[in-house]
Amino acid sequence: MEEKRSGEFVGAFPSYGYIKNPEDNHKLIIDKESAEIVRKIFEWKVNEGLGNLSICHRLNDMGVLNPTGYKKKRLNQNYNNVQIMQEDYSWCPSTVRNILKNDIYIGNITQGKRRVKSYKVHKVEQVPEEEWITVKNMHESIVDKELFEKAQGMRKVDTRVQNSGNLSMWAGILKCADCGRAMHKKYCKNKSGTVYEYYICGTYRKKSNKLCTKHTIKVEELENAVMEAIKLHIELLVDTEKLLEQINKSNTKKLANENMENIKKSKKIEIERISNLKRCLYEDWKSDYITKEEYFEYKQKYEKNIDRIKEIIENLDKQKEKQEEIINGNSLWIENFKKHKNITELDRDIITEIIDYIEVHDNKKITIHFKFMNELNKILEYIDEENKSSIFERVKEA
């Protein structure tokens, strides 16, 4: 128990991405090859919005060994009897899910999740989370905390399960637009005896009809509306991508970039000129051309001017970085949306990849909150600014 509380690793095998330190078996160090796969899993989840199944498909297509197969491969270097079967290569969603929720990847050691209830029959029971022992910053992290926390937020939509044990396609996605509570699935028969599925506000159903209204919507209506919205959203992304490409190929954009570089160049020359003046100040003071007070006055003035010009250059660099991020940093998630361009049927994986959540209103209308809307709004703002700039340039030329 003392070892657990001190944060020492006491397990037989470290989590995928780590190996035991050869100098101290109670310490973990990064295994570069598997750690790179762990990073990719988190990045695909957060930056591209991939669902667990899609991550599995990508890893399997790449021929990446799953954690069990990888450990066997490593053991095979020392033990001759270990065989790697074909199924050892195959990743499954539960493996990805376990990696995404494991805080070992941000440097924590969490132990005591299970305990032996009976040594006679070797019965093991789960320990409540509040009784787990977590010690932070015990080893080098594989992913940063910000990326890890984002992954936890995205992972939550995959955790709600129906009573049947099957994960509902809309679990964790549908919310009442007024009270914010999750929508609950119900079944009903119409006059002809046909059973249909619909969703109803969880507050109305479980608490009180005085706290919220029904907000009902049939599953069929919901699916049709979401399907249409996805197609329209992808059309918007395709058009936006084309506009972005046109702007970046335009002469106006090229001239703006050249102008930015010329300004930076002139500002750097100005810094050099002021720096030379500053260097001469000391000699002027020692040669009695200027007084001590004048020396410090001019010195301060020159330094302020240099700082001001450096700030201008820094702002120009930030502006350029922002533009490059918008131009080059959006291809992955846009491509992830575009692959569903010819969608004919919805499934859980598609929904969790591209939708954050859906609000259901009392008039049976819905509001869909797509993923990467902040990124899309940045692109649209950039396009708007560039179009205004282009119009201004044409007016000047006229």
C-alpha positions, 0 to 999 in steps of 0.5 A: 500500500505504501508503494501505491501511495508514493506513486511507485508503479507496482503492476506486472506490465506497464500501460501501452506507451511505457516500459519499466525503467531498467534502473528502477522497476517501480518507475516508468519511461516512454517507449517511443514507438508505442508512445507515438501511436498513443499521441496519434490516437489522442490527436485523431480524437481531438483534432479530427473528431474521429470516433473510436471505431474509425480510429481502430480502422485507421490503425488496422489499415496502417498495420499497427499492432494492438497493445497485446500484440505489441507486448508479445512482439517485444517479449518475442525478443527475449522468449522464443515460445511467444507467437503473434497470431493474426488477431493480435494485430486487430484494434477494437473500440474498447482498447481505444476507449481505455487508452483515451481515458487513462490518465497515465498518459499525463504523468499520473499513476492511478492504482487501487482500482480493483481489490481481492475480495476473496483470496480463497476463490480469487474473487476481485471487485471494482473499487469506487473511484473516490477510493483510487490512489492517484499520484501526479507527475510521476513520469514523463507525459505522452500527451499534454493535459489540455489535449487529454481534457479535450479528449475526455469531453469528447469521450463522454458522448460515447459512454451512455448505454441503453438498458439493453446494453447496446449503445443508442445512436443518439446517446449523449448527443440529444439535449432538451433546448430549454432545460439542457437535460438529456432526451430519453427514448420511448416507444409508442404504438399508433392507431394502426398498431405500428410501433415507432420510436421517439425522444422526450425531455428527461426532465418532463419524463422523470421529474415534472411536467411543470419544470419543462415541456415534452420536446418530443421528436420522432426518431425518423424525423430526427434522422431525416433532419440530421441527414439533410443538415449534414449534407448542407454543412458539408456543402458549406465546407466544400464551398468555403474550402474553394473560396479559401483556395481562390483567395490564397491564389489571388494576386491581391493575396500575393501582393499583401504577403509581399507587402508584409515582408517588405514592412518587416524588412524595413522595420528590421533596418530601422532597428539596426539604425537605432541600435547603431545610434544607441551604440554611439551614445556611450562614446558621445557621453565619454567624449563630453559631446553629451551630458550624463542626463542626455545619455540616459534620456536618449538611451531610454528613448532609443530602447522604447523605439526598438521595443515598439518596432519589435512589437510591430514585427511580432504582430506581423509574424502573429498575423502571418502564423494565424493565416498559415494556421487557417490555410494549412491547419484545417485540411484534416477535419474538413477532409473528415467531414467531406468523406461523408459527402455521399452519406445515405445512412446515419450511424453512431460513428458518423454522428460522434465524429462530426456532431458535438450535440443536438438541441431539440426544441418544443416545436419539433425543430432541432439545432445541430452543433457541429464539431470544429465550429470555432475553426470554421468561424475563423475561416469565414472571418478570414475570408470576409476580411480578405474580401473586404481588403480585395474590394478596398484595393480595387477601389484604390486602383480605380 
